[in-house]
Amino acid sequence: MGTVATVELTKENFDEIVGNSDFVIVDFWAEWCGPCKSFAPIYEEVSAEFPEIVFGKVNTEEQQELAAHFQIRSIPTLMIFRDQIVIFSQPGMLPAEAFRQLIGKAKELDMEMVRKEIAEQQAQQQG
């Protein structure tokens, strides 16, 4: 493995990796996508700066079920999970600095609040 900071995610390992990690960032990409290729080195570079976070990549061509499950409409799409909850999902590539800021915000997020909000939403939906 060496210094490879990113993990190739497939439908076989996705639940296991996301389920066992409290902080996962996923890059949905494809070979034919120009912006994805531009974003790849940024993603690799930033992933090396945050060793405590799992950086995953999903090749949407090979993993169409995962892409469909998360309703990926355009790529690249960045998705951030904390405690198995999607807290961020947005198409489009980010410059390195914006990506770092996004990770910083995601790290600061109070997951107790998030869980409370989700519970309230679920209660309203059932109500």
C-alpha positions, 0 to 999 in steps of 0.5 A: 500500500505504501503512502496511498491514502485513498481506498477504492470503494466497491459495493462489496467493501463499502458498508464495511469501510464506511460502517467501521469509520467515523469519518469518510470522504467519498469521491465519485468519479469516472475515467471519461470525466475531465473534471474528475481527472483534474480533481484526482491529484487534489484529492490525493494531495489533501487525503495525505494531510488528514491521515485520520480520515478515510478517503474513498473513491468510487468508479461510477462506471464499475460501481453503478449500483453504488452510484444509483444508490446514492443517486449520483447525477453528475461527477465528480460528486463529493460525499462526506460521512460522519458516523455513517450519516451523509453530512455533505453531498455535492457535485463538482470539483473543489480547489485544494483550499476549498476542499481543506476548508470543507473538511475543517467544517465537517470535522467541527460539526457537532454530530449530537446536533445532527443526530437530534435534527435527524431524529426530529425529522424522522418523528415529523415524517412518522407523525 
